[in-house]
Amino acid sequence: MKQMKEESVFQARQDGLLKQAVDDELLVYDLKRHKAHCLNRTAALVWEECNGRNSVADLARIVQQELHVPYDEELVWVALDQLDRARLLSARIARPGEARRISRREVLKRVGLGAALAVPLITSIMSPTAAQAATCTKKGGACTSSRTCCSQVCSALKCL
């Protein structure tokens, strides 16, 4: 059996998360951080295959086989960076020195528009806690309806 460096395999975090598949995307809600993450098909596939045994090369091969698109290790690193920022991996990652960080723009240039759907994408939003959701906006604060203002009066997008 070949020996893998510890930092070359990744484990998806499972604790404190709610998951729901919706069409080709996976919605993941982090109960601890009150954040919702929407993973496109590619990011979801990489995350689901982060089982503590698959290396970056293994993940690239799996994505290429599943999605039938050319996929390399740099694209896997893009997905892993996003998963790391979203705190969806069990441990923070450290890139090896030879793995340089590339932007989504560089990725799109390299893979072309036809394979753009294979580029991993995670969209995250904060979700207010119950206490935050119940808090009203004070005088002078931004509003979209009178219900959000403590005074119950919203005029010209400001609470009166």
Backbone hydrogen bonds, N-H to C=O, Kabsch-Sander energy under -0.5 kcal/mol:
donor,donor_aa,acceptor,acceptor_aa,energy
8,S,5,K,-1.7
9,V,6,E,-1.1
10,F,54,N,-0.8
12,A,50,C,-3.0
13,R,88,L,-2.7
17,L,14,Q,-1.0
18,L,29,Y,-2.3
20,Q,27,L,-2.4
22,V,25,E,-2.7
25,E,22,V,-2.6
26,L,39,L,-2.4
27,L,20,Q,-3.0
28,V,37,H,-3.0
29,Y,18,L,-2.9
30,D,28,V,-0.5
30,D,35,K,-3.2
31,L,16,G,-2.5
31,L,29,Y,-0.8
32,K,16,G,-0.6
34,H,30,D,-1.5
35,K,30,D,-1.1
36,A,125,I,-2.8
37,H,28,V,-3.1
38,C,123,T,-3.1
39,L,26,L,-3.0
39,L,37,H,-0.6
40,N,38,C,-0.5
40,N,121,L,-2.5
44,A,40,N,-2.9
45,L,41,R,-2.2
46,V,42,T,-2.4
47,W,43,A,-2.5
48,E,44,A,-2.9
49,E,45,L,-1.6
50,C,47,W,-1.3
51,N,49,E,-1.9
52,G,10,F,-2.7
56,V,8,S,-0.6
59,L,55,S,-2.6
60,A,56,V,-2.3
61,R,57,A,-2.1
62,I,58,D,-2.5
63,V,59,L,-2.5
64,Q,60,A,-2.3
65,Q,61,R,-2.3
66,E,62,I,-2.7
67,L,63,V,-2.8
68,H,64,Q,-1.3
69,V,64,Q,-0.5
76,V,72,D,-1.5
77,W,73,E,-2.3
78,V,74,E,-1.6
79,A,75,L,-2.0
80,L,76,V,-3.0
81,D,77,W,-2.6
82,Q,78,V,-1.9
83,L,79,A,-2.7
84,D,80,L,-2.5
85,R,81,D,-2.4
86,A,82,Q,-2.1
87,R,84,D,-1.4
88,L,83,L,-2.8
90,S,11,Q,-3.1
99,A,96,P,-1.7
100,R,98,E,-1.1
107,V,103,S,-2.1
108,L,104,R,-2.8
109,K,105,R,-2.1
110,R,106,E,-2.1
111,V,107,V,-2.9
112,G,108,L,-1.9
115,A,111,V,-0.5
115,A,112,G,-0.5
116,A,113,L,-1.2
118,A,115,A,-1.9
119,V,116,A,-1.5
123,T,38,C,-2.2
125,I,36,A,-2.4
127,S,34,H,-3.1
133,A,129,T,-2.6
134,A,130,A,-1.5
135,T,131,A,-0.6
135,T,132,Q,-0.8
137,T,148,T,-3.4
140,G,159,C,-3.1
141,G,138,K,-2.2
143,C,157,L,-1.4
148,T,145,S,-1.2
149,C,146,S,-1.2
150,C,137,T,-2.6
152,Q,149,C,-0.8
155,S,153,V,-0.5
155,S,158,K,-2.7
158,K,155,S,-1.5
159,C,141,G,-2.5
160,L,153,V,-2.4
